[in-house]
Amino acid sequence: MTMLDVQSRGQALIRAARAQQRTALDEAAGKSLLAIYGVRVPQTRVVSAQSSDFSEAVATACASMQGPWVLKVMSATILHKSDVGGVRLGLCSVAEVSAAISTMLQSPEIKAHVIDGFLIEEMAPAGQEWVVGGWRDPQFGPLVMVGLGGIFIEVLKDVAFRLCPISQLDAEDMISELKAAALLTGVRGQPPASAQALIAVLLQVGGEQGLLMQQADAVMEMDINPLMVTADAAVAVDARFILG
């Protein structure tokens, strides 16, 4: 696929969101956009929240993926799904997934929002949680960011920034600036994580042919948190895109 094809597919996905008057991509669309640019994402299926009997749709979705599965509620107005009980991990059967959807639909914190559907996806392999993000500065244009992810980004604020486009050397320098860089080599018996896989994602997002450069007119802000980095791969477990 040529870069023109990649850019066109990304633009089509964003146009579809805007046609629905959305100011942000839902998680499924966000991960599809990442996949277009080569970022690895889990196998994902979406089940509608409109059906009164979703068990058949759940069974069909799970049959096409390998368990255990993650279930996430999809809503444009729920910013932090975990805070409202909208994420369930390690579901091992169709019955467990269906029961978790039923529980979420009965939750007052979730019922207060308009639910677009439910995302079912394969669980990513365990690894280190990192974050890769970016935004469009009104003066300087796209910037890319990397840091230790999960809850640690808010607590430790161990992050590095660069103007796009970045090179391989820029990506390496960004990581070397971080206090958390030592974690990639493995510390205190913890398994190492691939710096090269993390660098690859930085380039797919912030490189000359990366997402932030190719979709600079459309993407106002994005983050992948967590990006699960293992000894040989990096998988975008969650993704958020704000359109502008």
ABEGO torsion letter per residue (X at the ends): XBAAAAAAAAAAAAAAAAAAGBABBBAAAAAAAAAAAGBBBBBBBBBBAABABAAAAAAAAAAABBOBBBBBBBBAABABAAAAGABBBGBABAAAAAAAAAAAAABAAAAABBBAEBBBBBBBBBBBBBBBBBBBBAAAEBBBBBBBBEAAAAAAGBBBBBBOBBBAAAAAAAAAABAAAAAAAEBGGBBBBBAAAAAAAAAAAABAABAAAAAAAABABBBBOBBBBBAABBBBABBBBBBX
